[in-house]
Structure formats: C-alpha cells, structure tokens
Amino acid sequence: MIRSQILGCGAYLPRKVLTNHDLSAMVDTSDEWIVSRTGIRERHIAADGETTSDLATLAAREALRAANLPPEAVDLIVVATATPDETFPATATLVQAKLGISRGAAFDVGAVCAGFLYAIAIADSLVRTGNAGTALVIGAETFSRILDWQDRSTCVLFGDGAGAVVLRAVESAGGPHDRGILSTHLHADGRQHDYLYVDGGPSSTQTTGHLRMAGKEVFRHAVNNLSSVVDEALEANGLTAADIDWLVPHQANQRILDATARRLGIAPEKVVVTIDRHANTSAASVPLALAEAAGDGRIRAGHLVVMEAMGGGFTWGACVARW
Ligand code: ACO
C-alpha cells in the first residue's frame, strides 16, 4: 500500500516580538494575568506589508530543505489559513508562484485553528490515492490583522507565524510500526459558531472583521473534543496513550494542554509546548511545534507522533504518524 511520510518540517516566525509587558502598555492587562491564565509570555507579529503567503513561503522553503527536495518535486500545495492575503486567489497559489512551481494543484483549506489537521488529512488522502506524489502542507496565519487590539480578552492570546511539512508517497506494509501517516480523524459542529468567529467577511459585511470569542465555552469544548478525538485516533490503530512518544497539540492555552494531557494519561514531558513563545498561531501552531521538536532532535525516526487541534466552527481533528 501507499502511505504518506513526513519527510521534512519547516517554520517561520516574523522578526518582531511582542511581549506581555509590551501589551500591558496597550491594554489593561499584565504579564502576571496572561501567564497565569494562558502560559503565553510573548508572540511574533508580522511586519507591515508582510503577508501570510510570505510567511508560508519561508516555512515551505525550510521544509523542502529539511526533506532534501527541490521545489520542482512538489505537485500539491495545501495552505491552511483563516487570514489569506486576498479573498481570492488561494494563498496556496501565491506560495506556488513564489516557490517558482507551475505544475500540480494548489488550494487553501479553511478550518481555522484545526486547519492544519484538515489540510494534512486531505493531502494524505490525495497522496494515498495516487493523485499527488509530493505535497507541501502549510499552516500560515497573520492573526494580528484580525484582532481587536482594544479587546484585552482576545488580543493577548494570538500571534503570527507559519509551519510546513513535506509529505511524500512511500510503499508501506501498512502496520502501526511502518513509517508514515497511520490515520486522520476530522470533526465539525457548526452549531457552535457564536463561541468563536470573525464578525466580517466579503459576503456579509464586505469588511475583514475582528475575532470574537467566548473564552470559557471554547475552553470547555476544547478539552472534551481534543481528548475524545485523540482517543478515537488511538483506538482506530489499536494503540493506547502509552504508545505515544510525542503529543503535538494545537497551542491555544497551557491550561488546555495540561487538562487534555491529564485526561488522556499522557506525561507532560511527552507534550510539545511552544505556547509560551508563539501564543496561539491558529493553523500554524501544530506545524510550528512539529518543526521545533523535529529540528531539535526530540522527534526521531520510529517515534509515534499524535497531532490534534480545535478551532472555530467548531472544527477539530487528530492525526497519528509513525515518524
Ligand atoms: N488581562 C487582564 N484581565 C483580563 C484579560 C486580560 N488580558 N482578559 C480578561 N480579563 C478579565 C475579565 O474581564 C474578567 O474580569 P471580571 O471578572 O472583572 O469580569 C476576568 O479577567 C476573568 O475573565 P475570564 O474570561 O473569566 O477568564 P478565564 O479564566 O476564563 O480566562 C481565557 C480567559 C484565557 C480566554 C480562557 O477562557 C481561555 O483560554 N479560553 C480558551 C480560549 C482559546 O484558547 N481560544 C483560542 C481559539 S480556539 C482554540 O484555539 C482552541
């Protein structure tokens, strides 16, 4: 059978760092409040004129270098983003042009913070069915552009960044110890719209709008949905939490990471954490965390890696991969 294997990861974070102390000069907040409620200490913010496709392209180049492949090898680009450069065309096509590629398919996926899980599930399906041989899967966001910088309850939580992975078709015996993506699991419940949304868009207000959130409700649903989708993913592969080498969760809030790992019975040392330095980068958070842990040698060949994320919609999902 064919499986898609993650051959390389890449990351890009804008140069500008905004600390909690910087924020306390902008809104009525404090480092102490933000750290104790969320675990966030600082976040990166895109420069004026620096767009989502710029961030995505730099992360993609690094992922291709790590995979030791030239851009011409790529025949599928999927970008997960809620902050595209333009309403259309897809940010993925802008990335394709910036990488100098003119073949294959390129499109965006919108599932907000769960976007990378949706994107990797779709790319994995296209690779396994022979429709693509080498895929770039990217999560990239400039959430700083859709935040209400007067609203302290949301503006302290998010940051900008991009992460990318290269997937390649490999022959596999198909067992849980053979390398590649073992399974993906996606969910949505559109009834939960009002807990997390942007109050604008081309078809409703003809404005970009700002992020609105009911934090407590998001928190409660996140722990329930994320722990249940990881259970579902493990069960589908005949695995248990004890088999996990690394849990790579969406980085929304340290307390969500802790509560989810506790409920799953996963030791904190096995959870990859970047929330303190990146804040919530939405679709970029899982590939940024993957790139960090693969780059510093924590994630190694043969490790079982479980990714999970939840975002607006609500949408949520998980992916199990043998590295
Ligand atoms: N600084 C200081 N005080 C603040 C701030 C701030 N930045 N923000 C809110 N407060 C105040 C509130 O006004 C409130 O004051 P009041 O009691 O006088 O009314 C008080 O702090 C407590 O506010 P709560 O909303 O009850 O605080 P809570 O402990 O629930 O923490 C938080 C809020 C951090 C947003 C939490 O609910 C959370 O993390 N939820 C998950 C949200 C999330 O992660 N969203 C990301 C997108 S979805 C996803 O990625 C999964």
Boltz pocket constraint, residues with backbone or C-beta under 6 A from the ligand:
constraints:
  - pocket:
      binder: B
      contacts: [[A, 28], [A, 29], [A, 30], [A, 33], [A, 34], [A, 37], [A, 38], [A, 113], [A, 152], [A, 153], [A, 154], [A, 156], [A, 157], [A, 196], [A, 213], [A, 214], [A, 215], [A, 216], [A, 218], [A, 219], [A, 222], [A, 250], [A, 251], [A, 252], [A, 253], [A, 280], [A, 310], [A, 311], [A, 312]]
      max_distance: 6.0
